[in-house]
Amino acid sequence: MQAVQQYEDVTEARFVSEILPANRPAILKGLIRDWPAAQAARQSDEAVVAYLKTCENGVPVPTILGDPKIKGEFFYGENTQSINFQHTKMGLSDALDRILAEAPAPEPAAIYIQSAPIPAHLPRFADENRVAFIPQIIEPRIWIGNALRVQTHYDLSHNIACLVAGRRRFTLFGPDQTPNLYPGPLDITPAGAPISMVSLERPDLERYPRFAEALEHAWFADLEPGDGLFVPYFWWHHVRSFETFNILVNYWWNNARADLGSPYQSLLHTILTMRDLPAHQRDAWRVMFDYYAFQSHGDPVAHLAPGDRGALGLVSPTANRQLRIGLFQAELNRLL
């Protein structure tokens, strides 16, 4: 696997001009070393827990719990209709105390405060711990747990993950490795995003032979407290936490236009309408999608005057809305 490149003393200008356009994972070394939370974590687990307790407002946090037998690896249960953990909500102090209490156990239960919006649960933390160049409109989230493994998945957003306490390894795969990662179902997922069905640490290469090629193209990033990691849009990532107490804060954002709608919905609609067509028809439509949607031959309407491009040209927000309503009504009429 290739090591993710490290960048020291990252400024907003450098991130925007150099790191973001490269569309590659990047370690932002020491990005949050000066955070009060990171300074407390360098003292001890108990010190950072005490700091977090001064920041909480009493609102219960989303928490997932797993039996010791899963060994901290959250996944499906016996099949994709079940999961091997349970969702609950706990008071932050109670969850933190429980994580610390599990630390000495030879086989601890898995406990994970998962994706808690920081302003809603830790308002003081939000005020005192910020990445200066990330706009305040981007809401930070906190993840706190013991030694855990989060299965390989992707997010439809850019991500900056900041390690406050513990050590974590991210193993990353570009979007082009999707066929080699054997994704699970799109609509039945353990935590909202599709996941790879292959265990990173115990891959069954007889069942999933193409995963060997994915490993040849994998990247890894070992984070220490105070480090940040930039994970670009749609990059698959597996996350392993090594210590008995770990804290990560992350920022998700998507710079695509909000009015474009959900690519997932387009994908599902395409699957429903295209997958079972005769092969020669699918081949024809593949050409059409490549030509019009992915512009594999350049601008598909460059040869048309602006007034002659119809829905293929630039449309106003009102026209965009009307086209989408027309698509919805046509589908509804077909189903009825």
C-alpha positions in Angstrom: 0.0 0.0 0.0 1.1 3.6 -0.6 1.6 6.0 2.2 -0.6 9.1 2.1 1.4 12.3 1.6 1.9 14.5 4.6 1.7 18.3 4.6 3.0 20.5 7.4 1.6 23.9 8.5 -1.4 23.7 6.2 -3.0 27.1 5.6 -6.3 27.8 3.9 -4.5 29.1 0.8 -2.4 25.9 0.5 -5.4 23.7 1.1 -7.5 25.4 -1.5 -4.8 25.8 -4.1 -2.8 22.6 -3.7 -4.4 19.8 -1.6 -8.1 20.1 -2.6 -7.6 20.2 -6.4 -5.3 17.2 -6.3 -8.3 15.1 -5.1 -6.0 12.7 -3.2 -6.0 11.9 0.5 -3.6 14.1 2.4 -2.3 14.0 6.0 -2.5 17.5 7.5 0.2 17.0 10.1 -0.4 18.7 13.5 -3.5 20.5 12.2 -5.2 20.6 15.6 -2.2 20.1 18.0 -3.1 23.4 19.7 -6.7 22.6 20.4 -7.6 22.6 24.2 -9.1 19.1 23.7 -5.9 17.8 22.1 -3.8 19.3 24.8 -5.9 17.6 27.5 -5.7 14.3 25.6 -1.9 14.5 25.7 -2.1 14.5 29.5 -4.3 11.4 29.8 -7.6 9.8 28.9 -9.1 11.0 32.2 -8.0 14.6 31.5 -9.7 14.8 28.2 -12.8 13.1 29.6 -12.9 15.7 32.3 -12.6 18.4 29.7 -15.4 17.0 27.6 -17.7 16.8 30.6 -17.3 20.6 31.1 -18.4 21.1 27.5 -21.5 18.9 27.4 -25.1 20.3 27.7 -26.9 17.2 28.8 -28.4 16.3 25.4 -28.1 12.5 24.9 -25.6 11.5 22.2 -26.2 8.8 19.5 -24.3 5.7 20.6 -23.8 2.2 19.1 -23.0 -0.8 21.3 -21.6 -4.2 20.3 -21.1 -7.4 22.2 -17.4 -8.3 23.0 -17.6 -11.2 20.6 -17.6 -8.8 17.6 -14.2 -7.6 18.7 -15.0 -4.0 17.8 -15.8 -4.7 14.2 -19.2 -3.2 13.2 -20.8 -5.1 10.3 -23.9 -6.9 9.2 -25.3 -9.7 11.3 -26.1 -13.1 9.9 -27.2 -11.5 6.6 -27.7 -8.0 5.2 -31.1 -7.8 6.9 -29.5 -7.5 10.3 -26.5 -5.8 12.0 -24.2 -7.0 14.8 -24.7 -3.9 17.0 -27.4 -1.8 18.5 -28.3 1.9 18.3 -29.1 3.8 21.4 -28.7 7.2 23.0 -26.8 7.9 26.2 -25.8 10.8 28.3 -22.3 11.8 27.2 -20.8 11.5 30.7 -22.3 8.0 31.1 -20.9 6.9 27.7 -17.5 8.3 28.5 -17.4 6.6 31.8 -18.4 3.3 30.3 -15.7 3.5 27.6 -13.1 4.1 30.4 -14.5 1.3 32.5 -14.2 -1.2 29.6 -10.5 -0.4 29.0 -9.1 -3.0 31.4 -11.3 -5.8 30.1 -9.5 -8.4 28.0 -12.5 -8.5 25.7 -14.2 -5.2 26.0 -17.7 -4.4 24.7 -17.6 -2.1 21.7 -18.9 1.4 22.5 -19.0 4.2 19.9 -20.4 7.7 20.3 -21.2 8.1 16.6 -21.3 11.3 14.5 -22.7 13.5 17.3 -23.1 17.1 16.0 -20.8 19.1 18.3 -22.8 22.4 18.5 -25.9 20.4 19.6 -24.1 18.4 22.3 -20.8 20.2 23.2 -21.3 23.9 22.5 -18.3 25.0 24.5 -16.1 22.5 22.6 -17.4 24.0 19.3 -16.3 27.4 20.4 -12.9 26.4 21.7 -11.8 23.8 19.1 -12.0 24.9 15.4 -10.0 24.5 12.3 -9.4 28.1 11.3 -9.8 27.7 7.5 -13.0 25.6 7.7 -16.1 27.8 7.4 -18.3 27.9 10.5 -21.3 26.9 8.5 -19.7 23.4 8.2 -20.9 21.5 11.3 -18.3 19.5 13.1 -19.1 16.0 14.4 -17.5 14.0 17.2 -16.7 10.3 17.3 -15.6 8.7 20.6 -15.0 5.0 21.3 -12.6 2.3 22.2 -10.6 0.0 19.9 -12.9 -0.3 16.9 -13.0 -1.0 13.2 -15.3 0.7 10.8 -15.9 -1.2 7.6 -14.7 0.2 4.3 -17.3 2.7 3.0 -17.5 6.1 1.2 -19.1 9.4 1.8 -20.7 11.7 -0.8 -18.8 14.6 0.5 -15.3 15.8 1.2 -14.1 15.1 4.7 -11.4 16.5 7.1 -11.0 14.1 10.0 -9.1 15.4 13.0 -7.6 13.0 15.6 -7.9 14.4 19.1 -7.0 11.2 21.1 -5.7 7.7 20.4 -4.2 6.4 17.1 -6.1 5.5 13.9 -5.2 4.0 10.6 -7.2 4.9 7.5 -7.0 2.5 4.6 -8.2 4.3 1.5 -9.3 3.3 -2.1 -10.1 5.6 -5.0 -13.6 5.5 -6.6 -12.1 3.5 -9.5 -11.6 0.5 -7.1 -15.4 0.2 -6.5 -15.7 -3.0 -8.6 -12.8 -4.6 -6.7 -14.4 -3.8 -3.3 -17.6 -5.9 -3.7 -20.1 -3.3 -2.3 -23.1 -4.4 -0.3 -26.6 -3.3 -1.2 -27.2 0.4 -1.7 -30.5 0.6 0.2 -29.7 -1.7 3.2 -26.6 -0.4 5.0 -25.3 -0.7 8.6 -24.9 3.1 9.0 -26.3 4.9 5.9 -23.5 4.4 3.4 -22.9 1.3 1.3 -20.0 -0.8 2.6 -17.5 -3.3 1.2 -18.4 -6.9 2.0 -14.8 -7.9 2.3 -12.9 -7.9 5.6 -9.8 -5.8 5.2 -7.8 -7.8 7.8 -9.2 -11.2 6.9 -10.1 -11.1 3.2 -11.6 -14.2 1.7 -9.8 -14.0 -1.7 -11.5 -17.1 -3.0 -14.9 -15.5 -2.6 -13.7 -12.0 -3.5 -10.7 -12.5 -5.8 -10.6 -8.9 -7.2 -10.0 -7.5 -3.7 -6.3 -8.5 -4.2 -6.1 -5.8 -7.0 -7.8 -3.3 -4.7 -5.1 -3.8 -2.1 -2.5 -3.1 -4.8 -4.0 0.3 -5.3 -4.7 1.1 -1.6 -3.4 4.0 0.4 -2.8 4.1 4.2 -2.6 7.0 6.7 -1.5 6.5 10.3 -2.8 9.4 12.3 -1.4 10.6 15.7 -3.2 12.9 18.1 -3.3 16.4 16.6 -3.2 15.2 13.0 -5.9 15.8 10.3 -6.7 13.8 7.2 -8.3 15.0 4.1 -10.5 12.3 2.5 -11.9 13.4 -0.9 -15.4 12.9 -2.1 -16.3 9.2 -2.8 -13.0 7.8 -1.6 -13.6 4.5 0.2 -12.0 4.3 3.6 -11.6 1.7 6.4 -10.9 3.1 9.8 -9.2 1.2 12.7 -8.8 2.7 16.2 -6.0 1.2 18.1 -6.3 2.5 21.6 -8.8 1.8 24.4 -9.9 5.5 24.1 -10.1 7.4 20.9 -11.6 10.8 19.8 -12.1 12.1 16.3 -13.7 15.2 15.1 -14.7 15.5 11.4 -16.0 18.1 8.9 -18.1 17.0 5.9 -19.0 19.3 3.1 -20.0 19.0 -0.6 -19.3 21.9 -3.0 -21.7 20.6 -5.7 -24.8 22.7 -6.4 -27.6 21.8 -4.0 -30.3 21.9 -6.7 -28.7 19.0 -8.7 -30.6 16.5 -6.6 -29.4 13.0 -5.4 -27.0 11.0 -7.6 -28.3 7.9 -5.7 -31.8 8.5 -7.0 -30.5 8.8 -10.5 -28.4 5.6 -10.1 -31.4 3.6 -8.7 -33.7 4.9 -11.5 -31.1 3.9 -14.1 -30.7 0.5 -12.6 -34.5 0.0 -12.7 -34.8 1.2 -16.3 -31.6 0.0 -17.9 -30.2 -3.1 -16.1 -32.7 -5.6 -17.6 -32.9 -4.3 -21.1 -31.6 -6.5 -23.9 -27.8 -6.3 -24.1 -27.7 -4.4 -27.4 -30.1 -1.7 -26.0 -27.9 -1.4 -22.9 -24.9 -0.9 -25.1 -26.7 1.9 -27.0 -27.7 3.7 -23.8 -24.2 3.4 -22.4 -23.0 5.4 -25.4 -25.8 8.0 -24.7 -24.9 8.3 -21.0 -21.2 8.7 -21.8 -21.9 11.3 -24.5 -24.5 13.4 -22.7 -24.1 12.9 -19.0 -20.3 12.3 -18.7 -19.3 14.3 -21.8 -16.7 11.7 -22.9 -16.4 13.5 -26.2 -16.5 17.1 -24.9 -19.5 19.4 -24.8 -22.4 17.4 -26.4 -24.3 20.5 -27.5 -21.4 22.8 -28.6 -22.6 22.5 -32.2 -26.0 23.9 -31.3 -26.9 27.5 -30.8 -27.7 28.4 -27.2 -31.4 28.8 -28.1 -31.5 25.4 -29.7 -30.2 23.3 -26.8 -33.4 22.8 -24.8 -33.0 20.8 -21.7 -29.4 20.0 -22.7 -28.4 23.6 -22.3 -28.2 25.9 -19.3 -31.7 26.1 -17.7 -33.0 28.5 -15.1 -33.8 27.4 -11.6 -37.5 27.6 -12.6 -37.1 25.5 -15.7 -34.9 23.0 -13.8 -37.8 22.6 -11.3 -40.4 22.2 -14.0 -38.3 19.5 -15.8 -38.0 17.6 -12.5 -41.7 17.8 -11.8 -42.4 16.6 -15.4 -40.1 13.6 -14.8 -41.8 12.8 -11.5 -45.3 13.1 -13.1 -44.4 10.9 -16.0 -43.1 8.2 -13.7 -46.1 8.5 -11.4 -48.5 8.3 -14.4 -46.7 5.2 -15.6 -46.9 3.5 -12.2 -50.6 4.3 -11.8 
